[in-house]
Amino acid sequence: RVILRSEEVRRPGAPTWSPQGDWIAFSNYDSEQPEENGVYMIRPDGTELTHLTTDVGDPVWSPDGEWIAFAGYSPWDMGVFLVRRDGTEKLQLPTSPEHTNERKVVSWSPDGTRLAYGYNETIYVADADGAQVLDLAEKAGLNVAEWPAWSPRGDRIAFGGSLKDDWPDQLAEVRRAFDFSA
């Protein structure tokens, strides 16, 4: 069954289910109709299409389903954004001062209190409100760090990267040096 037709949104992509299964969030990027760009939500039955923000990026639901995070860009800036599922609040998390078009990945901690995100070849961990931000790549002595993924308990983060003196990519894991269980 088709739930969204191109007359409504021309180029939907990166769909992701809400944790409760009652919504699907997705992105839309159309250079011919930039006013239609952004992150949207729709019910699985095709009703209640909602345009949440004009910022573009691949959405990721918070574990409680109240927030959608995405790494992307707005008409004015690039970065990591959070928007409430009802569209009433939007935040931008701190990132490095360099802005690039590289693909970024956002990963919620299992309890929804923190996000890990790759940006400009480093990984940041931030409180969900952006209050505290930690650059993991710098602390771990990494040259490149990307694609963060939280462990099921939320006490570790796995990511791809390379050490400062070792260029080949490798899979790394941050453990107790950065204790996220406290």
C-alpha positions as a printed Julia matrix, in Angstrom:
182×3 Matrix{Float64}:
  0.0    0.0    0.0
  1.3    3.45  -0.92
  1.0    5.9    1.98
  2.55   8.97   0.34
  2.41  10.13  -3.25
  4.83  12.41  -5.06
  2.13  15.08  -5.38
  2.42  15.56  -1.61
  6.19  15.24  -1.13
  8.31  14.71  -4.22
 11.48  13.07  -2.88
 10.93  11.34   0.48
 13.86   9.4    1.91
 15.43   7.93   5.06
 12.17   6.71   6.64
 12.28   5.62  10.26
  9.53   4.28  12.53
  8.73   5.89  15.87
  9.42   3.56  18.84
  5.67   3.11  19.37
  5.1    2.38  15.66
  2.48   5.11  15.32
  4.48   7.48  13.06
  7.07   7.36  10.31
  9.54  10.25  10.12
 11.38  10.92   6.86
 13.4   13.57   5.09
 12.69  15.35   1.84
 15.21  17.13  -0.32
 14.12  18.63  -3.62
 16.34  21.28  -5.23
 13.46  22.27  -7.53
 11.09  22.95  -4.62
 13.27  24.01  -1.66
 10.26  25.25   0.32
  9.21  21.59   0.59
 12.57  20.46   2.02
 12.79  19.22   5.56
 11.81  16.52   8.02
  8.26  15.2    7.93
  6.09  12.74   9.83
  3.17  10.68   8.61
  0.92   8.03  10.13
  1.45   4.5    8.75
 -2.04   4.66   7.2
 -1.03   7.77   5.19
 -2.89  10.34   7.28
 -1.64  13.38   9.21
  1.29  14.38   7.01
  3.22  16.92   9.1
  6.1   19.14   7.91
  8.16  19.54  11.1
 11.08  21.65   9.93
 12.72  23.01   6.79
 16.09  21.69   7.97
 17.13  18.62   5.95
 18.66  15.44   7.38
 18.07  11.76   8.08
 15.77  11.56  11.13
 16.37   9.36  14.2
 13.7    9.01  16.91
 14.49   9.36  20.61
 13.76   6.16  22.57
 10.63   7.74  24.1
  9.42   8.99  20.71
  9.18  12.64  21.81
 12.13  14.01  19.82
 13.6   13.52  16.37
 17.32  14.14  15.89
 19.02  14.57  12.54
 22.36  15.7   11.23
 21.97  17.94   8.27
 21.57  21.51   7.23
 19.15  24.37   7.32
 19.01  27.32   4.96
 21.43  29.09   7.35
 23.65  26.49   8.96
 24.81  22.88   9.12
 24.83  20.8   12.25
 22.93  18.41  14.46
 19.34  19.33  15.21
 16.56  18.13  17.51
 12.89  18.82  16.95
  9.94  17.84  19.14
  7.56  15.46  17.42
  4.84  18.12  17.65
  7.17  20.7   16.05
  6.95  23.12  19.0
 10.64  23.19  19.89
 13.87  22.94  17.9
 17.45  22.84  19.2
 20.84  22.82  17.5
 23.59  20.88  19.27
 27.13  22.27  19.39
 29.55  21.02  16.73
 32.96  21.99  15.47
 33.23  25.39  13.79
 33.97  23.82  10.4
 30.94  23.08   8.24
 31.1   20.46   5.53
 28.67  18.47   3.45
 29.96  15.14   4.75
 27.41  12.57   5.83
 26.78  12.66   9.54
 25.3   10.0   11.82
 23.29  10.59  15.0
 22.72   7.89  17.62
 20.57   8.22  20.76
 21.68   6.61  24.01
 19.24   3.84  25.02
 17.85   5.97  27.86
 17.44   9.02  25.6
 19.52  11.36  27.75
 22.5   11.68  25.37
 23.33  11.66  21.7
 26.5   10.59  19.96
 27.1   12.13  16.57
 29.83  12.07  14.01
 30.72  15.46  12.6
 33.81  16.58  10.69
 35.61  13.29  11.37
 35.13  13.34  15.12
 32.5   12.04  17.48
 30.73  14.2   19.98
 28.62  13.03  22.89
 26.14  15.61  24.11
 23.38  15.76  26.65
 20.05  15.79  24.82
 19.65  19.46  25.71
 23.14  20.27  24.4
 24.36  21.42  27.83
 27.47  19.23  28.02
 29.46  18.18  24.96
 32.48  15.88  24.86
 34.78  15.37  21.84
 35.53  11.62  22.04
 38.01  11.5   19.17
 40.25  14.08  20.8
 40.06  12.41  24.22
 40.77   8.96  22.74
 43.68  10.15  20.57
 41.94   9.38  17.3
 42.64  10.92  13.94
 39.25  10.09  12.46
 36.1    8.87  14.22
 32.72   8.25  12.59
 29.49   6.19  12.74
 28.81   6.08  16.5
 26.59   3.33  17.92
 25.63   3.0   21.6
 25.76  -0.32  23.42
 22.36  -1.62  24.59
 23.14  -0.57  28.2
 24.39   2.86  27.11
 27.77   2.53  28.82
 29.89   2.18  25.65
 30.06   3.55  22.12
 31.44   1.66  19.15
 32.61   3.61  16.12
 34.81   3.41  13.07
 38.01   5.41  12.99
 41.77   5.43  13.05
 44.39   6.3   15.64
 46.52   9.41  15.18
 49.58   7.42  14.09
 47.7    4.67  12.23
 45.82   5.65   9.06
 43.98   2.45   8.1
 40.39   2.49   9.28
 39.61   0.25  12.19
 36.71  -0.44  14.51
 37.2    1.22  17.87
 35.29   1.08  21.1
 35.27   3.62  23.89
 34.93   1.94  27.27
 35.33   2.97  30.9
 37.58   5.93  30.13
 34.34   7.71  29.32
 31.92   6.33  31.9
 28.41   7.01  30.64
 26.72   4.89  33.3
 27.04   7.54  36.02
